[in-house]
Amino acid sequence: MRLPARWPTLVALVFCIYSWLLLWNAFSSHAQLKAAADVRIVADNDRSAAALADFAVDRLNGATELADAPEIQNFLVNKALGMSLKYGLSANLDAIEVRFRQQMERKQLRGEPIYNRILFYDIDGQVLVDLSPGETPFRDELSREAPTLSIFPEKRQIVATAPVIYKGEMSGTVVTLGDLGQLSRYLIS
């Protein structure tokens, strides 16, 4: 008769041990899920950072490629030889404009052009070529002697600048403008 009297205590003890095991399993599973989520978030952030770096490098390389274009170098050679816009330099500027237009058509991101506007400034800050004339922006960016990438959220623009170097000296600046919305669409996809 003593066994039945201890039976409820034994069942309660087994139930407590079983409940403790279930709670321990739940907390350890939660910790594992949290660790897995943290690893996934870090991996997503690394992927986004790499995508942003690629985007920025591509924009800077595009501006630098245009600044080093043979058409611009030909313009600077002819300018150094004393040609004027009336006699020869305007043909060079037309060739630069053609090169810029080709670049606008060729460079696309997911089917849309990455450049809205490309400008070529001389060393004095005068616009020589502008594919979309309008407000002349970003004069403070022109004095930089290294390629730069700037984001202007109020104008919704990404601006890449690259110096034009001729005979070891800065001779102008190429500025490329793109829509800031491309960056968000690039990150989302």
OpenMM code with the backbone's topology and positions (N, CA, C; nanometers):
from openmm import Vec3, app, unit

residues = "MET ARG LEU PRO ALA ARG TRP PRO THR LEU VAL ALA LEU VAL PHE CYS ILE TYR SER TRP LEU LEU LEU TRP ASN ALA PHE SER SER HIS ALA GLN LEU LYS ALA ALA ALA ASP VAL ARG ILE VAL ALA ASP ASN ASP ARG SER ALA ALA ALA LEU ALA ASP PHE ALA VAL ASP ARG LEU ASN GLY ALA THR GLU LEU ALA ASP ALA PRO GLU ILE GLN ASN PHE LEU VAL ASN LYS ALA LEU GLY MET SER LEU LYS TYR GLY LEU SER ALA ASN LEU ASP ALA ILE GLU VAL ARG PHE ARG GLN GLN MET GLU ARG LYS GLN LEU ARG GLY GLU PRO ILE TYR ASN ARG ILE LEU PHE TYR ASP ILE ASP GLY GLN VAL LEU VAL ASP LEU SER PRO GLY GLU THR PRO PHE ARG ASP GLU LEU SER ARG GLU ALA PRO THR LEU SER ILE PHE PRO GLU LYS ARG GLN ILE VAL ALA THR ALA PRO VAL ILE TYR LYS GLY GLU MET SER GLY THR VAL VAL THR LEU GLY ASP LEU GLY GLN LEU SER ARG TYR LEU ILE SER".split()
positions = [
    Vec3(0.0795, -0.1190, 0.0000),
    Vec3(0.0000, 0.0000, 0.0000),
    Vec3(0.0851, 0.1273, 0.0000),
    Vec3(0.2059, 0.1164, 0.0234),
    Vec3(0.2905, 0.2332, 0.0264),
    Vec3(0.3212, 0.2843, -0.1149),
    Vec3(0.3263, 0.1964, -0.2130),
    Vec3(0.3563, 0.2359, -0.3499),
    Vec3(0.2526, 0.3327, -0.4051),
    Vec3(0.1231, 0.3026, -0.3868),
    Vec3(0.0256, 0.3976, -0.4381),
    Vec3(0.0334, 0.5335, -0.3680),
    Vec3(0.0792, 0.5414, -0.2453),
    Vec3(0.0866, 0.6701, -0.1763),
    Vec3(0.2005, 0.7553, -0.2345),
    Vec3(0.3055, 0.6935, -0.2816),
    Vec3(0.4181, 0.7653, -0.3412),
    Vec3(0.4005, 0.7890, -0.4918),
    Vec3(0.3062, 0.7260, -0.5479),
    Vec3(0.2834, 0.7350, -0.6924),
    Vec3(0.2633, 0.8793, -0.7384),
    Vec3(0.1800, 0.9606, -0.6797),
    Vec3(0.1631, 1.0988, -0.7248),
    Vec3(0.2927, 1.1805, -0.7114),
    Vec3(0.3708, 1.1552, -0.6083),
    Vec3(0.4966, 1.2269, -0.5920),
    Vec3(0.5938, 1.1887, -0.7033),
    Vec3(0.5979, 1.0609, -0.7348),
    Vec3(0.6854, 1.0128, -0.8421),
    Vec3(0.6429, 1.0705, -0.9774),
    Vec3(0.5144, 1.0754, -1.0044),
    Vec3(0.4637, 1.1318, -1.1299),
    Vec3(0.4957, 1.2820, -1.1349),
    Vec3(0.4795, 1.3508, -1.0243),
    Vec3(0.5100, 1.4936, -1.0196),
    Vec3(0.6587, 1.5170, -1.0432),
    Vec3(0.7455, 1.4341, -0.9859),
    Vec3(0.8891, 1.4461, -1.0058),
    Vec3(0.9263, 1.4219, -1.1523),
    Vec3(0.8681, 1.3181, -1.2138),
    Vec3(0.8942, 1.2899, -1.3554),
    Vec3(0.8428, 1.4050, -1.4419),
    Vec3(0.7263, 1.4588, -1.4093),
    Vec3(0.6706, 1.5709, -1.4838),
    Vec3(0.7612, 1.6944, -1.4714),
    Vec3(0.8131, 1.7222, -1.3535),
    Vec3(0.9037, 1.8366, -1.3343),
    Vec3(1.0315, 1.8195, -1.4155),
    Vec3(1.0884, 1.6983, -1.4139),
    Vec3(1.2095, 1.6729, -1.4921),
    Vec3(1.1802, 1.6887, -1.6408),
    Vec3(1.0674, 1.6354, -1.6858),
    Vec3(1.0293, 1.6453, -1.8268),
    Vec3(1.0049, 1.7921, -1.8652),
    Vec3(0.9379, 1.8686, -1.7787),
    Vec3(0.9135, 2.0114, -1.8053),
    Vec3(1.0452, 2.0869, -1.8123),
    Vec3(1.1368, 2.0566, -1.7186),
    Vec3(1.2677, 2.1229, -1.7203),
    Vec3(1.3418, 2.0923, -1.8499),
    Vec3(1.3370, 1.9668, -1.8975),
    Vec3(1.4015, 1.9302, -2.0240),
    Vec3(1.3383, 2.0041, -2.1425),
    Vec3(1.2067, 2.0169, -2.1426),
    Vec3(1.1394, 2.0901, -2.2500),
    Vec3(1.1782, 2.2377, -2.2502),
    Vec3(1.1814, 2.2986, -2.1325),
    Vec3(1.2224, 2.4386, -2.1249),
    Vec3(1.3676, 2.4565, -2.1671),
    Vec3(1.4552, 2.3709, -2.1251),
    Vec3(1.5965, 2.3784, -2.1643),
    Vec3(1.6102, 2.3648, -2.3160),
    Vec3(1.5351, 2.2708, -2.3746),
    Vec3(1.5379, 2.2509, -2.5195),
    Vec3(1.4852, 2.3755, -2.5916),
    Vec3(1.3793, 2.4351, -2.5412),
    Vec3(1.3231, 2.5553, -2.6044),
    Vec3(1.4226, 2.6709, -2.5989),
    Vec3(1.4839, 2.6920, -2.4839),
    Vec3(1.5811, 2.8018, -2.4731),
    Vec3(1.7051, 2.7775, -2.5579),
    Vec3(1.7521, 2.6559, -2.5645),
    Vec3(1.8700, 2.6287, -2.6487),
    Vec3(1.8343, 2.6405, -2.7971),
    Vec3(1.7140, 2.6004, -2.8358),
    Vec3(1.6706, 2.6166, -2.9749),
    Vec3(1.6595, 2.7646, -3.0096),
    Vec3(1.6073, 2.8438, -2.9164),
    Vec3(1.5969, 2.9878, -2.9384),
    Vec3(1.7358, 3.0489, -2.9569),
    Vec3(1.8306, 3.0074, -2.8755),
    Vec3(1.9670, 3.0594, -2.8874),
    Vec3(2.0282, 3.0206, -3.0220),
    Vec3(2.0035, 2.8985, -3.0663),
    Vec3(2.0549, 2.8532, -3.1963),
    Vec3(1.9907, 2.9320, -3.3101),
    Vec3(1.8608, 2.9542, -3.3024),
    Vec3(1.7921, 3.0324, -3.4062),
    Vec3(1.8424, 3.1762, -3.4085),
    Vec3(1.8662, 3.2349, -3.2918),
    Vec3(1.9180, 3.3710, -3.2856),
    Vec3(2.0586, 3.3776, -3.3442),
    Vec3(2.1418, 3.2798, -3.3135),
    Vec3(2.2770, 3.2767, -3.3692),
    Vec3(2.2719, 3.2617, -3.5209),
    Vec3(2.1826, 3.1760, -3.5716),
    Vec3(2.1692, 3.1569, -3.7165),
    Vec3(2.1183, 3.2846, -3.7832),
    Vec3(2.0249, 3.3534, -3.7178),
    Vec3(1.9744, 3.4791, -3.7732),
    Vec3(2.0840, 3.5845, -3.7747),
    Vec3(2.1650, 3.5901, -3.6706),
    Vec3(2.2763, 3.6861, -3.6668),
    Vec3(2.3757, 3.6579, -3.7786),
    Vec3(2.4060, 3.5316, -3.8035),
    Vec3(2.4985, 3.4946, -3.9113),
    Vec3(2.4403, 3.5356, -4.0467),
    Vec3(2.3107, 3.5145, -4.0649),
    Vec3(2.2454, 3.5515, -4.1910),
    Vec3(2.2464, 3.7033, -4.2095),
    Vec3(2.2211, 3.7788, -4.1030),
    Vec3(2.2223, 3.9255, -4.1116),
    Vec3(2.3619, 3.9753, -4.1470),
    Vec3(2.4636, 3.9173, -4.0846),
    Vec3(2.6013, 3.9568, -4.1158),
    Vec3(2.6340, 3.9251, -4.2614),
    Vec3(2.5915, 3.8076, -4.3087),
    Vec3(2.6167, 3.7704, -4.4483),
    Vec3(2.5441, 3.8652, -4.5441),
    Vec3(2.4198, 3.9016, -4.5116),
    Vec3(2.3458, 3.9968, -4.5955),
    Vec3(2.4131, 4.1333, -4.5967),
    Vec3(2.4604, 4.1770, -4.4809),
    Vec3(2.5298, 4.3057, -4.4743),
    Vec3(2.6602, 4.3024, -4.5527),
    Vec3(2.7325, 4.1922, -4.5456),
    Vec3(2.8559, 4.1785, -4.6239),
    Vec3(2.8254, 4.1839, -4.7738),
    Vec3(2.7175, 4.1182, -4.8135),
    Vec3(2.6786, 4.1190, -4.9543),
    Vec3(2.6400, 4.2594, -4.9987),
    Vec3(2.5651, 4.3302, -4.9139),
    Vec3(2.5261, 4.4677, -4.9472),
    Vec3(2.6473, 4.5599, -4.9539),
    Vec3(2.7407, 4.5426, -4.8611),
    Vec3(2.8615, 4.6257, -4.8616),
    Vec3(2.9439, 4.5995, -4.9871),
    Vec3(2.9552, 4.4732, -5.0256),
    Vec3(3.0293, 4.4401, -5.1478),
    Vec3(2.9591, 4.4979, -5.2710),
    Vec3(2.8260, 4.4924, -5.2732),
    Vec3(2.7508, 4.5484, -5.3858),
    Vec3(2.7701, 4.7002, -5.3926),
    Vec3(2.7666, 4.7676, -5.2767),
    Vec3(2.7887, 4.9120, -5.2745),
    Vec3(2.9292, 4.9476, -5.3205),
    Vec3(3.0264, 4.8691, -5.2771),
    Vec3(3.1653, 4.8948, -5.3189),
    Vec3(3.1795, 4.8772, -5.4693),
    Vec3(3.1200, 4.7718, -5.5233),
    Vec3(3.1251, 4.7497, -5.6682),
    Vec3(3.0578, 4.8643, -5.7431),
    Vec3(2.9442, 4.9088, -5.6923),
    Vec3(2.8709, 5.0193, -5.7540),
    Vec3(2.9567, 5.1452, -5.7546),
    Vec3(3.0174, 5.1760, -5.6405),
    Vec3(3.1001, 5.2971, -5.6297),
    Vec3(3.2225, 5.2879, -5.7200),
    Vec3(3.2884, 5.1736, -5.7209),
    Vec3(3.4074, 5.1564, -5.8045),
    Vec3(3.3705, 5.1676, -5.9520),
    Vec3(3.2564, 5.1116, -5.9895),
    Vec3(3.2130, 5.1203, -6.1289),
    Vec3(3.1877, 5.2649, -6.1692),
    Vec3(3.1247, 5.3431, -6.0811),
    Vec3(3.0995, 5.4833, -6.1115),
    Vec3(3.2302, 5.5616, -6.1238),
    Vec3(3.3226, 5.5388, -6.0304),
    Vec3(3.4515, 5.6087, -6.0353),
    Vec3(3.5314, 5.5681, -6.1587),
    Vec3(3.5302, 5.4399, -6.1901),
    Vec3(3.6022, 5.3927, -6.3094),
    Vec3(3.5419, 5.4506, -6.4365),
    Vec3(3.4090, 5.4644, -6.4400),
    Vec3(3.3441, 5.5235, -6.5575),
    Vec3(3.3863, 5.6682, -6.5786),
    Vec3(3.3901, 5.7457, -6.4702),
    Vec3(3.4322, 5.8857, -6.4815),
    Vec3(3.5794, 5.8941, -6.5201),
    Vec3(3.6620, 5.8093, -6.4612),
    Vec3(3.8056, 5.8091, -6.4920),
    Vec3(3.8295, 5.7681, -6.6363),
    Vec3(3.7543, 5.6705, -6.6837),
    Vec3(3.7668, 5.6255, -6.8232),
    Vec3(3.7352, 5.7406, -6.9197),
    Vec3(3.6309, 5.8157, -6.8870),
    Vec3(3.5961, 5.9295, -6.9721),
    Vec3(3.7014, 6.0398, -6.9641),
    Vec3(3.7564, 6.0632, -6.8453),
    Vec3(3.8592, 6.1671, -6.8296),
    Vec3(3.9860, 6.1321, -6.9060),
    Vec3(4.0123, 6.0020, -6.9225),
    Vec3(4.1315, 5.9568, -6.9949),
    Vec3(4.1047, 5.9306, -7.1429),
    Vec3(3.9868, 5.9663, -7.1906),
    Vec3(3.9490, 5.9375, -7.3291),
    Vec3(4.0448, 6.0049, -7.4273),
    Vec3(4.0780, 5.9367, -7.5368),
    Vec3(4.1662, 5.9966, -7.6373),
    Vec3(4.1107, 6.1254, -7.6963),
    Vec3(3.9784, 6.1363, -7.7017),
    Vec3(3.9175, 6.2572, -7.7567),
    Vec3(3.9512, 6.3792, -7.6699),
    Vec3(3.9514, 6.3608, -7.5398),
    Vec3(3.9865, 6.4715, -7.4504),
    Vec3(4.1345, 6.5033, -7.4625),
    Vec3(4.2169, 6.3995, -7.4718),
    Vec3(4.3603, 6.4230, -7.4868),
    Vec3(4.3900, 6.4963, -7.6176),
    Vec3(4.3196, 6.4603, -7.7251),
    Vec3(4.3365, 6.5305, -7.8532),
    Vec3(4.2970, 6.6776, -7.8403),
    Vec3(4.1880, 6.7025, -7.7691),
    Vec3(4.1455, 6.8403, -7.7463),
    Vec3(4.2548, 6.9189, -7.6738),
    Vec3(4.3121, 6.8590, -7.5710),
    Vec3(4.4146, 6.9286, -7.4926),
    Vec3(4.5425, 6.9506, -7.5730),
    Vec3(4.5779, 6.8543, -7.6584),
    Vec3(4.6947, 6.8719, -7.7453),
    Vec3(4.6719, 6.9886, -7.8400),
    Vec3(4.5557, 6.9906, -7.9046),
    Vec3(4.5246, 7.0987, -7.9986),
    Vec3(4.5140, 7.2338, -7.9284),
    Vec3(4.4613, 7.2345, -7.8069),
    Vec3(4.4541, 7.3590, -7.7307),
    Vec3(4.5951, 7.4083, -7.6976),
    Vec3(4.6839, 7.3150, -7.6604),
    Vec3(4.8226, 7.3521, -7.6305),
    Vec3(4.8945, 7.4042, -7.7543),
    Vec3(4.8523, 7.3566, -7.8720),
    Vec3(4.9130, 7.4040, -7.9966),
    Vec3(4.8600, 7.5420, -8.0376),
    Vec3(4.7618, 7.5919, -7.9643),
    Vec3(4.7138, 7.7262, -7.9913),
    Vec3(4.5882, 7.7334, -8.0750),
    Vec3(4.5241, 7.6215, -8.1011),
    Vec3(4.3997, 7.6259, -8.1789),
    Vec3(4.2912, 7.6947, -8.0973),
    Vec3(4.1986, 7.7562, -8.1687),
    Vec3(4.0861, 7.8211, -8.1024),
    Vec3(3.9611, 7.7390, -8.1298),
    Vec3(3.8530, 7.7747, -8.0610),
    Vec3(3.7269, 7.7050, -8.0847),
    Vec3(3.6793, 7.7247, -8.2280),
    Vec3(3.7097, 7.8383, -8.2821),
    Vec3(3.6669, 7.8668, -8.4189),
    Vec3(3.7439, 7.7809, -8.5191),
    Vec3(3.8711, 7.7560, -8.4906),
    Vec3(3.9546, 7.6827, -8.5856),
    Vec3(4.0050, 7.5526, -8.5250),
    Vec3(3.9187, 7.4533, -8.5127),
    Vec3(3.9633, 7.3195, -8.4785),
    Vec3(3.9162, 7.2636, -8.3462),
    Vec3(3.9167, 7.3426, -8.2441),
    Vec3(3.8810, 7.2882, -8.1132),
    Vec3(3.7336, 7.2480, -8.1047),
    Vec3(3.6482, 7.3155, -8.1796),
    Vec3(3.5059, 7.2791, -8.1764),
    Vec3(3.4857, 7.1377, -8.2318),
    Vec3(3.5673, 7.0974, -8.3281),
    Vec3(3.5586, 6.9598, -8.3803),
    Vec3(3.5996, 6.8603, -8.2720),
    Vec3(3.7011, 6.8970, -8.1928),
    Vec3(3.7414, 6.8108, -8.0819),
    Vec3(3.6301, 6.8005, -7.9770),
    Vec3(3.5650, 6.9118, -7.9489),
    Vec3(3.4555, 6.9087, -7.8521),
    Vec3(3.3388, 6.8251, -7.9026),
    Vec3(3.3145, 6.8301, -8.0341),
    Vec3(3.2103, 6.7445, -8.0929),
    Vec3(3.2465, 6.5970, -8.0760),
    Vec3(3.3734, 6.5638, -8.0952),
    Vec3(3.4179, 6.4249, -8.0779),
    Vec3(3.4032, 6.3815, -7.9323),
    Vec3(3.4305, 6.4712, -7.8389),
    Vec3(3.4135, 6.4395, -7.6964),
    Vec3(3.2657, 6.4161, -7.6668),
    Vec3(3.1801, 6.4998, -7.7228),
    Vec3(3.0361, 6.4834, -7.7015),
    Vec3(2.9879, 6.3495, -7.7561),
    Vec3(3.0367, 6.3100, -7.8741),
    Vec3(2.9998, 6.1804, -7.9313),
    Vec3(3.0443, 6.0681, -7.8380),
    Vec3(3.1659, 6.0778, -7.7860),
    Vec3(3.2175, 5.9755, -7.6934),
    Vec3(3.1309, 5.9681, -7.5680),
    Vec3(3.0928, 6.0815, -7.5133),
    Vec3(3.0091, 6.0840, -7.3948),
    Vec3(2.8731, 6.0207, -7.4230),
    Vec3(2.8149, 6.0525, -7.5388),
    Vec3(2.6841, 5.9940, -7.5740),
    Vec3(2.6938, 5.8422, -7.5894),
    Vec3(2.8011, 5.7961, -7.6500),
    Vec3(2.8213, 5.6512, -7.6624),
    Vec3(2.8308, 5.5867, -7.5247),
    Vec3(2.9002, 5.6528, -7.4351),
    Vec3(2.9145, 5.5998, -7.2990),
    Vec3(2.7795, 5.5966, -7.2286),
    Vec3(2.6982, 5.6999, -7.2476),
    Vec3(2.5645, 5.7024, -7.1866),
    Vec3(2.4779, 5.5884, -7.2382),
    Vec3(2.4879, 5.5600, -7.3668),
    Vec3(2.4075, 5.4531, -7.4253),
    Vec3(2.4607, 5.3154, -7.3864),
    Vec3(2.5923, 5.3037, -7.3755),
    Vec3(2.6548, 5.1744, -7.3483),
    Vec3(2.6426, 5.1332, -7.2016),
    Vec3(2.6627, 5.2260, -7.1111),
    Vec3(2.6615, 5.1944, -6.9678),
    Vec3(2.5188, 5.1928, -6.9163),
    Vec3(2.4734, 5.0740, -6.8830),
    Vec3(2.3384, 5.0582, -6.8301),
    Vec3(2.3411, 4.9671, -6.7090),
    Vec3(2.2434, 4.9859, -6.6223),
    Vec3(2.2259, 4.9023, -6.5052),
    Vec3(2.0832, 4.8520, -6.5067),
    Vec3(2.0697, 4.7246, -6.5284),
    Vec3(1.9392, 4.6595, -6.5356),
    Vec3(1.8471, 4.7268, -6.6381),
    Vec3(1.9051, 4.7579, -6.7537),
    Vec3(1.8280, 4.8096, -6.8648),
    Vec3(1.8080, 4.9601, -6.8684),
    Vec3(1.8541, 5.0316, -6.7690),
    Vec3(1.8405, 5.1769, -6.7732),
    Vec3(1.9787, 5.2409, -6.7669),
    Vec3(1.9947, 5.3539, -6.8362),
    Vec3(2.1262, 5.4190, -6.8380),
    Vec3(2.1676, 5.4629, -6.6980),
    Vec3(2.2969, 5.4471, -6.6672),
    Vec3(2.3429, 5.4858, -6.5339),
    Vec3(2.3766, 5.6336, -6.5253),
    Vec3(2.3934, 5.6990, -6.6406),
    Vec3(2.4247, 5.8416, -6.6405),
    Vec3(2.3055, 5.9211, -6.6914),
    Vec3(2.2706, 6.0253, -6.6177),
    Vec3(2.1689, 6.1198, -6.6645),
    Vec3(2.2342, 6.2366, -6.7373),
    Vec3(2.3591, 6.2619, -6.6985),
    Vec3(2.4269, 6.3795, -6.7518),
    Vec3(2.5773, 6.3584, -6.7383),
    Vec3(2.6506, 6.4023, -6.8398),
    Vec3(2.7966, 6.3991, -6.8351),
    Vec3(2.8464, 6.5364, -6.8778),
    Vec3(2.9399, 6.5913, -6.7997),
    Vec3(2.9946, 6.7234, -6.8279),
    Vec3(3.1458, 6.7163, -6.8330),
    Vec3(3.2033, 6.8075, -6.9107),
    Vec3(3.3488, 6.8235, -6.9163),
    Vec3(3.3780, 6.9702, -6.8903),
    Vec3(3.4488, 6.9953, -6.7805),
    Vec3(3.4883, 7.1310, -6.7421),
    Vec3(3.6351, 7.1511, -6.7744),
    Vec3(3.6710, 7.2734, -6.8122),
    Vec3(3.8133, 7.3034, -6.8263),
    Vec3(3.8692, 7.3385, -6.6886),
    Vec3(3.9966, 7.3703, -6.6825),
    Vec3(4.0625, 7.3970, -6.5553),
    Vec3(4.0049, 7.5184, -6.4841),
    Vec3(3.9463, 7.6109, -6.5599),
    Vec3(3.8874, 7.7317, -6.5012),
    Vec3(3.7427, 7.7113, -6.4565),
    Vec3(3.6884, 7.5925, -6.4754),
    Vec3(3.5509, 7.5648, -6.4355),
    Vec3(3.4476, 7.5994, -6.5399),
    Vec3(3.4902, 7.6271, -6.6625),
    Vec3(3.3966, 7.6572, -6.7709),
    Vec3(3.3498, 7.5252, -6.8318),
    Vec3(3.2198, 7.5144, -6.8560),
    Vec3(3.1642, 7.3934, -6.9162),
    Vec3(3.2009, 7.3907, -7.0637),
    Vec3(3.2689, 7.2838, -7.1054),
    Vec3(3.3051, 7.2680, -7.2465),
    Vec3(3.2081, 7.1744, -7.3181),
    Vec3(3.1675, 7.0666, -7.2494),
    Vec3(3.0713, 6.9716, -7.3054),
    Vec3(2.9705, 6.9392, -7.1964),
    Vec3(2.8422, 6.9432, -7.2318),
    Vec3(2.7346, 6.9102, -7.1386),
    Vec3(2.6261, 6.8406, -7.2186),
    Vec3(2.6001, 6.7140, -7.1877),
    Vec3(2.5025, 6.6391, -7.2657),
    Vec3(2.3584, 6.6756, -7.2318),
    Vec3(2.3352, 6.7325, -7.1166),
    Vec3(2.2005, 6.7751, -7.0782),
    Vec3(2.2083, 6.9142, -7.0175),
    Vec3(2.2260, 7.0146, -7.1011),
    Vec3(2.2452, 7.1503, -7.0481),
    Vec3(2.1333, 7.1909, -6.9534),
    Vec3(2.1722, 7.2645, -6.8568),
    Vec3(2.0786, 7.3131, -6.7555),
    Vec3(2.1597, 7.3813, -6.6480),
    Vec3(2.1146, 7.3661, -6.5261),
    Vec3(2.1876, 7.4228, -6.4130),
    Vec3(2.3292, 7.3649, -6.4105),
    Vec3(2.4292, 7.4493, -6.3954),
    Vec3(2.5679, 7.4038, -6.3905),
    Vec3(2.6016, 7.3715, -6.2457),
    Vec3(2.6082, 7.2424, -6.2142),
    Vec3(2.6219, 7.2030, -6.0743),
    Vec3(2.7656, 7.1763, -6.0306),
    Vec3(2.7813, 7.1640, -5.9010),
    Vec3(2.8974, 7.1005, -5.8403),
    Vec3(3.0308, 7.1691, -5.8684),
    Vec3(3.0344, 7.2978, -5.8684),
    Vec3(3.1608, 7.3691, -5.8913),
    Vec3(3.2622, 7.3398, -5.7813),
    Vec3(3.2147, 7.3153, -5.6581),
    Vec3(3.3088, 7.2884, -5.5497),
    Vec3(3.3769, 7.1527, -5.5637),
    Vec3(3.3227, 7.0652, -5.6461),
    Vec3(3.3816, 6.9329, -5.6677),
    Vec3(3.4934, 6.9362, -5.7724),
    Vec3(3.5106, 7.0456, -5.8426),
    Vec3(3.5987, 7.0481, -5.9589),
    Vec3(3.7464, 7.0571, -5.9248),
    Vec3(3.7807, 7.1061, -5.8099),
    Vec3(3.9216, 7.1277, -5.7786),
    Vec3(3.9910, 7.0039, -5.7249),
    Vec3(3.9219, 6.8953, -5.7144),
    Vec3(3.9798, 6.7740, -5.6582),
    Vec3(4.0731, 6.7076, -5.7590),
    Vec3(4.1867, 6.6633, -5.7099),
    Vec3(4.2862, 6.6016, -5.7980),
    Vec3(4.2803, 6.4500, -5.7975),
    Vec3(4.1752, 6.3942, -5.7412),
    Vec3(4.1549, 6.2493, -5.7408),
    Vec3(4.0073, 6.2233, -5.7705),
    Vec3(3.9764, 6.1091, -5.8277),
    Vec3(3.8352, 6.0768, -5.8526),
    Vec3(3.7563, 6.0763, -5.7219),
    Vec3(3.6366, 6.1295, -5.7262),
    Vec3(3.5506, 6.1329, -5.6076),
    Vec3(3.4102, 6.0871, -5.6438),
    Vec3(3.3437, 6.0345, -5.5439),
    Vec3(3.2042, 5.9948, -5.5584),
    Vec3(3.1268, 6.0654, -5.4484),
    Vec3(3.0239, 6.1384, -5.4860),
    Vec3(2.9430, 6.2122, -5.3899),
    Vec3(2.7972, 6.1781, -5.4117),
    Vec3(2.7220, 6.1799, -5.3036),
    Vec3(2.5780, 6.1574, -5.3108),
    Vec3(2.5096, 6.2835, -5.2603),
    Vec3(2.4159, 6.3333, -5.3401),
    Vec3(2.3395, 6.4521, -5.3052),
    Vec3(2.1925, 6.4119, -5.2923),
    Vec3(2.1501, 6.3739, -5.1701),
    Vec3(2.0126, 6.3251, -5.1540),
    Vec3(1.9065, 6.4301, -5.1857),
    Vec3(1.9364, 6.5590, -5.1607),
    Vec3(1.8367, 6.6624, -5.1879),
    Vec3(1.8095, 6.6760, -5.3371),
    Vec3(1.9082, 6.6439, -5.4201),
    Vec3(1.8893, 6.6479, -5.5659),
    Vec3(1.8693, 6.5079, -5.6236),
    Vec3(1.8762, 6.4058, -5.5362),
    Vec3(1.8620, 6.2651, -5.5757),
    Vec3(1.9628, 6.2282, -5.6844),
    Vec3(2.0896, 6.2640, -5.6616),
    Vec3(2.1921, 6.2399, -5.7620),
    Vec3(2.3165, 6.1768, -5.7005),
    Vec3(2.3776, 6.0920, -5.7808),
    Vec3(2.5090, 6.0361, -5.7506),
    Vec3(2.6047, 6.1029, -5.8488),
    Vec3(2.7088, 6.1651, -5.7974),
    Vec3(2.8003, 6.2417, -5.8811),
    Vec3(2.9400, 6.1825, -5.8680),
    Vec3(2.9959, 6.1433, -5.9813),
    Vec3(3.1343, 6.0955, -5.9854),
    Vec3(3.2155, 6.1973, -6.0644),
    Vec3(3.3290, 6.2365, -6.0087),
    Vec3(3.4168, 6.3309, -6.0783),
    Vec3(3.5532, 6.2673, -6.0953),
    Vec3(3.6181, 6.3024, -6.2043),
    Vec3(3.7543, 6.2548, -6.2295),
    Vec3(3.8332, 6.3683, -6.2928),
    Vec3(3.9532, 6.3899, -6.2443),
    Vec3(4.0350, 6.4966, -6.3032),
    Vec3(4.0871, 6.4554, -6.4400),
    Vec3(4.0998, 6.5531, -6.5274),
    Vec3(4.1614, 6.5317, -6.6579),
    Vec3(4.3063, 6.5770, -6.6441),
    Vec3(4.3976, 6.4848, -6.6658),
    Vec3(4.5400, 6.5129, -6.6497),
    Vec3(4.6048, 6.5202, -6.7877),
    Vec3(4.6818, 6.6283, -6.8095),
    Vec3(4.7551, 6.6448, -6.9346),
    Vec3(4.8959, 6.6904, -6.8983),
    Vec3(4.9928, 6.6155, -6.9416),
    Vec3(5.1335, 6.6429, -6.9133),
    Vec3(5.1586, 6.6608, -6.7634),
    Vec3(5.0965, 6.5718, -6.6848),
    Vec3(5.1182, 6.5710, -6.5406),
    Vec3(5.0467, 6.6785, -6.4625),
    Vec3(4.9660, 6.7590, -6.5275),
    Vec3(4.8943, 6.8660, -6.4591),
    Vec3(4.7443, 6.8520, -6.4815),
    Vec3(4.6700, 6.8943, -6.3823),
    Vec3(4.5252, 6.8913, -6.3947),
    Vec3(4.4812, 6.9943, -6.4989),
    Vec3(4.4003, 6.9478, -6.5952),
    Vec3(4.3578, 7.0350, -6.7048),
    Vec3(4.2068, 7.0469, -6.7156),
    Vec3(4.1349, 6.9843, -6.6251),
    Vec3(3.9899, 6.9893, -6.6295),
    Vec3(3.9311, 6.8786, -6.5447),
    Vec3(3.8006, 6.8631, -6.5567),
    Vec3(3.7292, 6.7626, -6.4782),
    Vec3(3.6144, 6.7066, -6.5611),
    Vec3(3.5942, 6.5754, -6.5489),
    Vec3(3.4771, 6.5110, -6.6060),
    Vec3(3.3835, 6.4788, -6.4900),
    Vec3(3.2568, 6.5135, -6.5070),
    Vec3(3.1555, 6.4908, -6.4041),
    Vec3(3.0452, 6.4053, -6.4646),
    Vec3(3.0112, 6.2948, -6.3955),
    Vec3(2.8988, 6.2110, -6.4381),
    Vec3(2.7921, 6.2176, -6.3304),
    Vec3(2.6676, 6.2301, -6.3727),
    Vec3(2.5552, 6.2362, -6.2801),
    Vec3(2.4614, 6.1205, -6.3078),
    Vec3(2.4128, 6.0595, -6.2027),
    Vec3(2.3168, 5.9511, -6.2148),
    Vec3(2.2086, 5.9649, -6.1097),
    Vec3(2.1019, 5.8906, -6.1281),
    Vec3(1.9882, 5.8943, -6.0379),
    Vec3(2.0188, 5.8137, -5.9117),
    Vec3(1.9934, 5.8720, -5.7956),
    Vec3(2.0166, 5.8052, -5.6683),
    Vec3(1.9250, 5.6845, -5.6520),
    Vec3(1.8099, 5.6854, -5.7165),
    Vec3(1.7172, 5.5730, -5.7092),
    Vec3(1.7778, 5.4440, -5.7626),
    Vec3(1.8746, 5.4546, -5.8529),
    Vec3(1.9407, 5.3341, -5.9052),
    Vec3(2.0106, 5.2592, -5.7939),
    Vec3(2.0661, 5.3308, -5.7007),
    Vec3(2.1370, 5.2672, -5.5908),
    Vec3(2.0429, 5.1817, -5.5068),
    Vec3(1.9271, 5.2337, -5.4759),
    Vec3(1.8313, 5.1550, -5.3972),
    Vec3(1.7790, 5.0362, -5.4770),
    Vec3(1.7521, 5.0558, -5.6048),
    Vec3(1.7066, 4.9435, -5.6875),
    Vec3(1.8165, 4.8386, -5.7012),
    Vec3(1.9402, 4.8829, -5.7040),
    Vec3(2.0546, 4.7920, -5.7122),
    Vec3(2.0658, 4.7083, -5.5857),
    Vec3(2.0420, 4.7695, -5.4705),
    Vec3(2.0529, 4.6981, -5.3438),
    Vec3(1.9347, 4.6046, -5.3187),
    Vec3(1.8172, 4.6436, -5.3647),
    Vec3(1.6987, 4.5622, -5.3417),
    Vec3(1.7034, 4.4330, -5.4197),
    Vec3(1.7506, 4.4391, -5.5425),
    Vec3(1.7490, 4.3178, -5.6253),
    Vec3(1.8641, 4.2260, -5.5936),
] * unit.nanometer
topology = app.Topology()
chain = topology.addChain("A")
for resn in residues:
    res = topology.addResidue(resn, chain)
    for name in ("N", "CA", "C"):
        topology.addAtom(name, app.Element.getBySymbol(name[0]), res)
